Amino acid sequence: MKFSVITIAYNSEATIARTIEAVLAQTCSDLEYRIVDGASRDRTVEIAESYREAFREKGIDYHIVSEPDNGIYHAMNKGIRLAAGDIIGIINSGDWYEPDALESVSKAYEEQEFDLLYADIRMHKSDGRCFIKKARQRRFETSRDWNHPTTFVKAQVYKENPFRELGIHDDYGFFLQVKKQGKKIVTIDKVLANFEMGGASNRKSLKAAGRRIMDRYRYCYRINGYSRWYFAECVLIEAAKMVLG
């Protein structure tokens, strides 16, 4: 089984190295690594290019494409179309894998073949504190139980279900879409990745929160046939962000 790891980047010179080095440090080296850059105007591509020899020495196929795109999910779809591996993981610039992340996924696949796997994630706050966000499967769906940076998906499933490119929560919409299709989904109780909080999904303003509520409600829940009652879930998630950060 070969992995394809995809990193989406744009003007990421301050964070791209940590993400790349975490992929380079993986204990499982049967992978290809693709960086999809949105025509950055800073040193992102230069920094990425500086690691080319290190990946060659480990026998890892390393690809960098830098060109304008139509947003993060358009870039992710581009990376997925190009991916040649059996299992795809997406880790964005600024976030990073634990060293044994791919090895843990490979072992889990050997135990029970899956279409999609996700795991625990360590969330890093701007004040230096961190906490673990657990991976769970429950009858009532909520993104509080799901972690995209720890998600690994069969390439065929990703290619047959591209991100809809409708809003900022298209990744969770994809997860709900795949679950509705009855695909095999498993979780593992282990931290596989780290996430830096403070992006668009955590911006603290009532206007931004309102947009995220409607985005999640329309393009995650309703588009996948979930009840209108899930609007309350969308509101509760944003309320928790405003209070807890």
Protein Blocks (a to p, Z undefined) as FASTA:
>chain_A
ZZddddddehillmmmmmmmmmmmpmblcbcdddddehiablmlmmmmmmmmmmmmnopa
cdddddddebjklmmmmmmmmpmbfbdcdddehiacdfklmmmmmmmmmmoccfbdcddd
ddddfkopacdddddddfbdcfklpcfklpccdfklmmmmccehlafklmmmmmmmmmmn
opacddddddfbdcdehifklcccfklmmmmmmmmmmmmmmmnopafklmmmmmmmmmmm
mmnZZ
